[in-house]
Amino acid sequence: MAKCLVRADMRGVDTHGVQFLRVLSDRVEARVLRTPTTINVLKDEKATILIDGGNGFGQMASHLAMEMSIQKAKSYGIGCSLVRNTNNVGMLAFYTLMASDAGVVGIAITNSAPFMPPWGGTEPFFGTNPISIAVPSGTEVPLVLDMATTMAAVAKIHRAHERRETIPLGWALDETGTPTTDPDAALEGSLLPIGGPKGYGLALMIDVLAGMLSGSKYGPDVGRLYEMLGPLGAGFMSIAIDVERFMPLHQFKRLMKTYTESIREGKKAKGVSRIYLPGEIEYEKEKASLVEGIEINPKVVAGLNQLLERFKSALRLPEE
């Protein structure tokens, strides 16, 4: 779990980093998230696995799910794990990069609390329902897509709220259905899908596959992370595909190297000096973090220090 949160900050995805520790701590204290996390493998049949996350830390159940998916892919060519009864899983790229590092294709999806209405509706029904896909790239730069199906992740709205910042127009609507730049109004209203009806359709399918099919909550029944009203009940799906079942891995990597180079070398739009590949900006940020250290917002640092003060005696930390 620590690796998942810290790596998000290292990659510049600070909305999914250590700032989550505060709300996770609140959820544990409110007894709507169980610790220690107890994970049970309910079914393990050839290429498929069904896991119960025990209403514990989502990172732990999702990490196990991708580990098992990778193992299944090596044995059967493909592995698919579903997790029910879990919580926020953090940065999805954390799991798909596990797969690409192992020489297989990784796919991860999860559903979440309702913030997006169905296309043409006004009442939130679907979550931001993100998806991540990573493939072996043939270079040191991992090729990984990681995105929400809304214009922005809910965590970005909460971050704007905490920093008293506005959000870009086009991200959200207030409760009357009017476009807004106010994060508070957005949290009371709804978030807009990417690509209009296409984003709505993608969110719907992710909700069905990660939520309904796993036996988790789905649609408006998924709980909200920042509300201490009960378990989230989120679902998670990981899929791993063994490249070697279709062509030698070294051949695939060679093709990928040529493919990505041709993308970078393509004609650029006016004012654009460089074409980035999915995950490349985050990779360069992570590489810089290893040398320069990890940037953490001062307000997040203050929140972490408050947590340390609360738990200092339990952790038996030395006094300054």
Residue, then its C-alpha position, 0 to 999 in steps of 0.5 A: m500500500a505504501k509503495c502504491l501511494v508513494r509511487a503516485d506522488m513520485r509520478g506526479v499523480d499527487t491526487h492519488g498519493v500520500q494525501f489519501l492517508r488522512v481520509l483512510s485514517d478517518r475511515v478506519e477510525a469510523r469503522v467503515l474500513r476494516t483493518p487489518t485487511t483480510i483477503n480471501v480467494l473465493k474461486d481459483e479456476k484455471a484462468t480466473i480468480l474471484i477475491d473478496g477484499g474484506n472491506g480492507f485497503g483496496q491496494m492490497a487486494s488489487h495487488l494480489a489480484m494483478e499478481m495472480s492474473i500475471q501468474k495465470a497469464k504465464s500458465y494459460g495465456i490470459g488471467c482475469s481476477l475480480v475483486r469484490n467488497t473493497n475500497n479505493v485502490g489508488m493509482l491504477a497504473f501501479y497494477t498495470l505496470m506490474a504486468s508490463d514489467a513482467g512482459v505481459v499486457g496489463i489491464a485494470i479497471t475499477n468502479s467508484a462512487p456516483f459522480m457522473p450522470p447518464w448521458g442526457g441525465t442530471e442525477p449522478f449514477f456512475g463513478t469516475n470509473p478509471i481504466s489503465i492499460a500497460v504494454p511492454s514498450g521495448t524501451e526504458v519508458p513504460l507505455v501506460l494509459d491511466m485515465a478516469t472516464t470523467m473529465a477529471a478525477v474526483a480527487k482533483i475536485h477535492r484538491a481544488h476545494e482544499r486549496r481554495e482553487t477554481i476548476p476548469l470550465g468543462w469539468a463539472l456541473d452544479e446541482t442545477g446542471t449549469p457548468t461551474t468552476d466552483p469545486d464545492a458546487a461540483l461536489e454537490g453536482s456532477l462531473l462530465p464524462i470524457g467524449g460525451p456519450k462515449g465516456y458515459g458508455l465506457a463508465l457504464m461498462i466498467d461499472v458492470l464488469a468491475g462492480m456487478l460481475s464481481g459481486s460488488k456494489y455498482g451504480p449509485d450504491v457505491g459509497r463515497l470515500y469522503e463520507m463516513l456512512g459505510p463501506l464503499g463496496a467497490g469492485f476491481m478487475s485485472i487482466a493480464i495477457d501473455v504476449e508470448r502466446f501471439m509472438p515472441l516478446h522480443q519481436f513485440k518489443r522491437l515492433m513497439k520501439t519502432y512504433t513509438e518512435s514513428i509517433r514521436e517523429g510525426k509532424k507536430a502542431k504549431g507551438v508543439s515541441r514534443i509529442y508525448l506517449p501515454g505515461e511518458i510525462e509521469y515516467e520522467k517525473e518519477k525518474a526525477s523524483l528518484v534523484e531530486g526527491i518527491e514534491i509534496n504539497p505543504k498542506v499535505v505535509a501538514g496533514l501528515n504531521q497531524l497524523l503523526e502527532r495523533f499516532k506517535s505513541a502507538l508508533r513509538l516514535p522518538e520525541e524531537 
